[in-house]
């Protein structure tokens, strides 16, 4: 099998995993695990639905560039494509929900680009610590030439280092209220 075909198959598998994995991950992080707690905790009433879209810039009939979003099943997804991840939430309960948090892992086959909500925080260490990207650092070991000792260097975190995104709602989510949380990345 050619490298291009292998990459396209891997991209298709990643899109499938992302679509189902994000929904499962969000459900696991957003809702309590125990049924007894769920029935008492109004946060269990906030439902999250996740989807992945492929963003393409195309020329319209007038020659103007426009941005269009496609379902991954409807287009050929290739490395370098921009993906838009949308987490739609809705409070299906009859009371406002406070203290709601959504944690979203970034799949290793996706290079994080940006998050649309400026109140989101990021992690570059697998979800252990969160902060603004400008506050985060990466510590790496640099292998030295044969016979020399390797060194440890610290550098400012870059978007490509992001492993998780967290949205912590400061305001209550009113009964019946809904909204979206979005971030984007590039297929590696």
C-alpha positions as CSV (number, residue, x, y, z in Angstrom):
1,X,0.0,0.0,0.0
2,X,1.4,3.5,-0.9
3,X,2.2,5.9,1.9
4,X,-0.6,8.3,0.7
5,X,-3.2,5.6,0.9
6,X,-2.0,4.6,4.3
7,X,-2.2,8.2,5.5
8,X,-5.7,8.6,4.1
9,X,-6.9,5.4,5.7
10,X,-5.3,6.6,9.0
11,X,-7.0,10.0,8.7
12,X,-10.4,8.3,8.1
13,X,-9.9,6.2,11.1
14,X,-8.8,9.2,13.2
15,X,-11.9,11.2,12.1
16,X,-14.1,8.2,13.2
17,X,-12.3,7.9,16.5
18,X,-12.5,11.6,17.1
19,X,-16.2,11.8,16.4
20,X,-17.0,9.0,18.8
21,X,-14.1,9.5,21.2
22,X,-14.8,13.2,21.9
23,X,-18.4,12.5,22.6
24,X,-17.5,9.7,25.1
25,X,-14.7,11.8,26.6
26,X,-16.9,14.8,27.1
27,X,-19.7,12.7,28.6
28,X,-17.2,11.1,31.0
29,X,-15.7,14.4,32.0
30,X,-18.9,16.5,32.0
31,X,-21.2,14.1,33.9
32,X,-20.6,12.3,37.2
33,X,-20.0,8.6,36.9
34,X,-22.3,7.2,39.5
35,X,-26.1,7.0,38.9
36,X,-26.8,8.0,42.5
37,X,-24.8,11.1,42.1
38,X,-26.3,11.8,38.7
39,X,-29.8,11.9,40.0
40,X,-28.8,14.4,42.7
41,X,-26.4,16.5,40.6
42,X,-28.0,18.9,38.2
43,X,-24.7,18.9,36.1
44,X,-25.9,15.5,34.8
45,X,-28.7,17.5,33.0
46,X,-26.2,19.2,30.7
47,X,-26.0,17.1,27.6
48,X,-23.0,17.4,25.2
49,X,-23.0,16.5,21.5
50,X,-19.8,16.6,19.6
51,X,-19.0,16.8,16.0
52,X,-16.0,17.3,13.7
53,X,-16.2,19.3,10.5
54,X,-13.6,19.8,7.8
55,X,-13.0,23.5,6.9
56,X,-12.3,24.3,3.3
57,X,-11.7,27.6,1.6
58,X,-13.3,27.7,-1.9
59,X,-13.9,30.1,-4.6
60,X,-17.6,30.9,-5.3
61,X,-19.2,31.8,-8.6
62,X,-18.2,35.4,-8.3
63,X,-14.6,34.5,-7.7
64,X,-14.7,35.4,-4.0
65,X,-13.1,33.0,-1.4
66,X,-15.5,31.6,1.1
67,X,-15.1,29.2,4.0
68,X,-17.3,26.1,4.0
69,X,-17.6,23.4,6.6
70,X,-18.1,19.7,5.5
71,X,-18.9,16.5,7.2
72,X,-15.8,14.3,7.1
73,X,-17.8,11.5,5.5
74,X,-18.6,13.8,2.5
75,X,-15.0,14.9,1.6
76,X,-11.6,13.4,1.3
77,X,-9.7,14.3,4.4
78,X,-5.9,14.6,4.0
79,X,-3.0,15.7,6.2
80,X,-3.0,19.5,6.5
81,X,-6.8,19.8,6.4
82,X,-8.2,22.1,9.1
83,X,-10.7,20.4,11.4
84,X,-13.3,22.3,13.5
85,X,-14.4,20.5,16.6
86,X,-17.8,21.6,17.9
87,X,-19.1,20.6,21.4
88,X,-22.8,21.6,21.6
89,X,-24.2,21.7,25.1
90,X,-27.7,22.1,26.5
91,X,-29.1,22.1,30.0
92,X,-32.1,19.8,29.7
93,X,-33.0,20.2,33.4
94,X,-35.4,22.5,35.1
95,X,-32.7,24.3,37.3
96,X,-29.6,26.3,36.5
97,X,-26.3,24.3,36.6
98,X,-23.2,25.8,38.2
99,X,-19.7,24.4,38.4
100,X,-19.8,22.9,35.0
101,X,-16.5,21.9,33.4
102,X,-15.8,20.3,29.9
103,X,-12.4,18.7,29.4
104,X,-11.6,17.8,25.8
105,X,-8.5,15.8,24.8
106,X,-6.8,16.7,21.5
107,X,-6.2,13.5,19.5
108,X,-2.5,12.9,18.7
109,X,-3.3,12.8,15.0
110,X,-4.4,16.5,15.3
111,X,-2.2,19.5,15.8
112,X,-4.2,22.0,17.9
113,X,-4.6,25.4,16.2
114,X,-6.9,27.6,18.3
115,X,-9.8,27.6,20.7
116,X,-12.6,30.1,20.0
117,X,-13.5,30.9,23.6
118,X,-10.9,33.2,25.3
119,X,-11.9,31.8,28.7
120,X,-10.7,28.2,27.8
121,X,-7.5,27.0,29.3
122,X,-5.0,24.5,27.8
123,X,-2.8,21.7,28.9
124,X,0.5,20.5,27.3
125,X,1.1,17.7,29.8
126,X,-1.7,15.3,29.2
127,X,-4.3,17.2,31.3
128,X,-2.4,17.5,34.5
129,X,-2.0,21.3,34.5
130,X,-3.9,24.0,32.7
131,X,-3.4,27.6,31.8
132,X,-3.2,30.1,29.0
133,X,-0.8,29.0,26.3
134,X,1.5,32.0,27.0
135,X,1.9,30.7,30.6
136,X,2.8,27.1,29.8
137,X,6.2,25.7,29.3
138,X,7.6,22.4,27.9
139,X,10.7,20.7,29.3
140,X,12.5,18.5,26.9
141,X,15.6,16.3,27.0
142,X,17.9,17.0,24.1
143,X,20.1,14.0,23.1
144,X,23.7,14.9,22.8
145,X,26.3,13.5,20.4
146,X,27.7,10.1,21.3
147,X,29.7,10.2,24.5
148,X,28.3,13.5,25.6
149,X,25.6,14.0,28.3
150,X,22.1,14.9,27.2
151,X,20.7,18.2,28.4
152,X,17.3,19.3,29.6
153,X,15.9,22.5,28.1
154,X,12.7,24.5,28.8
155,X,10.9,26.4,26.2
156,X,7.6,28.2,25.8
157,X,4.7,26.0,24.8
158,X,3.4,26.2,21.3
159,X,0.0,25.3,19.9
160,X,1.3,22.0,18.5
161,X,2.1,21.0,22.2
162,X,-1.5,21.2,23.4
163,X,-3.0,17.9,24.6
164,X,-6.2,19.0,26.3
165,X,-8.6,22.0,26.4
166,X,-10.8,22.8,29.4
167,X,-13.8,25.1,29.6
168,X,-14.9,26.0,33.2
169,X,-18.2,27.8,33.2
170,X,-18.0,30.8,35.5
171,X,-21.7,31.6,35.0
172,X,-24.6,29.2,35.6
173,X,-26.1,27.5,32.6
174,X,-29.8,28.3,32.9
175,X,-32.5,25.7,32.5
176,X,-33.0,25.2,28.7
177,X,-29.9,27.2,27.8
178,X,-27.6,25.9,25.1
179,X,-24.4,26.9,23.4
180,X,-21.3,25.7,21.6
181,X,-17.6,25.3,22.4
182,X,-15.2,25.2,19.5
183,X,-11.6,24.6,18.7
184,X,-9.7,23.8,15.6
185,X,-6.6,21.8,14.6
186,X,-4.8,20.4,11.5
187,X,-4.7,16.8,10.5
188,X,-1.0,15.7,11.0
